[in-house]
């Protein structure tokens, strides 16, 4: 994957309290940056009402983060987010944390999110309207996963 494969970008503001005793952004905070990017992606794709109010959700069921280089307080960073694959009840998301002017990530995250129905408190099939919304952001790359 390269930076050109991402169509959704979220700027991140590094706060003073994001740093630790080593003077760099703490690894746990970097995971929060990925969460911010993930929420912005879902909100931009589905809208606020679909994401928070209709009882259908996507929950993280697996998460893997690699830390390649330090992120420093003075860095200008962005989270690049992509849905790379959609299954029946889950979807795969890839994210990169990238410094301004660079093309390689300082950290990367691969996560699996599962559909979840709050009313029944059970897993659910990823709805067709979600598939279409993600495919729109991904510029048609998810077409094989639509209307399964």
N, C-alpha and C positions, 0 to 999 in steps of 0.2 A: 504494500500500500504506500502511496505517496501523498503529500499534502494536497495535490490537485484532486485526489479522490474524495475529498471532504467538501460538502456543500453547505454545511452549517457551522458557523463560528460564533463563539461567545467570548467577548473580551472579559478579562478578570482583573479586578483591582486588588493588588496585594496590600494587605493591612499590616500595620506595625506588629500587632499581636499574632500574625501568621508565622513569624520567625521564632526560632528556638535558640538555645544556648550556643549552637554552632554558627549562628549568623545566617543560616539559609532558611528557606520556607520548609517547615516541618512536613514530613511525609503524610501525616494524618490530615493536614490541611490541604495537601494536593488532592487527596481523595474527595474532600469537600468541593474543590474546584471542578472535579469531574461530575459531582452531583449537580452543581450549578449548571454546567453545560447540558447534562442529561435533562434536567427540568426545562430549560429553555428550549431544547429540541422538541420535547413532547408538547410543551405549551404552544410553540410555533406551528407544529404539525396538527395538533388536535384542537387547539383553542382552550381557553381557561375553563369553560363550562364542561366540556367533555373530559378534561383531565381531572377536575376536582369534584364535579357535582353530579355526574350521572351514575355513580356507583361502580363504574368499570375502571380498573386501574392496571398498571404494569408494575410489578414488584421485582426487585433484584433478587435472583436466586443463586447467582454465581458471579464472582468478581475477581479479576486478576489484574494487579497493577505492577508494572515494571518501572523502576526508577533508573534512568540512564545517566543523568547529570543533575547537578544541583540547580535549584531555582533560587535566585537571590532576590532580596527585597527591592532592588532597583530595576529588576527586569520588567519589561512590558510583555505580558503573556496573553494567550488566547487558548481556549479549549475548542478543538475541532472534533465534531461528533458526527457519526454515521451509523445508520442501521444497515448492517451488512447482509443479514439473512433473517427471514421470518419463517418459523415453522407453524405447526398447528396451534399450539398454546404458548409458544415462546418466541423471542426474537433476540438476535445477537447485535450488540452495539460495540463499536470501536471508537475510542477517543484518544486524542493526542493533546498534550500540553506543549505548546510551542512558543518560543521567545520570538518577539517581533524581529523580522528580518531574517529568520532562519527557516529551514524547511524540514528539519529533523526534530523529533520530540525530546523534551527533557524527561518526560514520563509518558507512559501509554497505559491504557486501561481497556480490557476486554471484559464485557459483562453479558450475562444472559438475564433477560427480564421475562417474567411469565405473566400472562393475563390473569387478573384476579377480579372476581365479582364480590363486592363488599356485602351485598345482601345475603348471599348464600355462604360467604366466606370460603369459597372454593375456587379452584382454577377455572379459567374460561378460555374458549377459543379466541384467538386474536380476531377482532371484528373486521369485516371487509372495509368499513369506512376508515379504520386505522391503517390497514394495508395500503389503501389508496392514498391516504395523507402522507404516509412515510415514503411511498413511491414517488409522490410529487416532489418532496424535498430531495430525494435521491435521484431525481431527473430520469426516472424510468428504469433504473438499474434493478429494482426489485420486482419487475414485471413477472418473472417466473414464479414469484410467491403470492401473486394476487389471484383471488377467486380459486382457491385450492379445492 
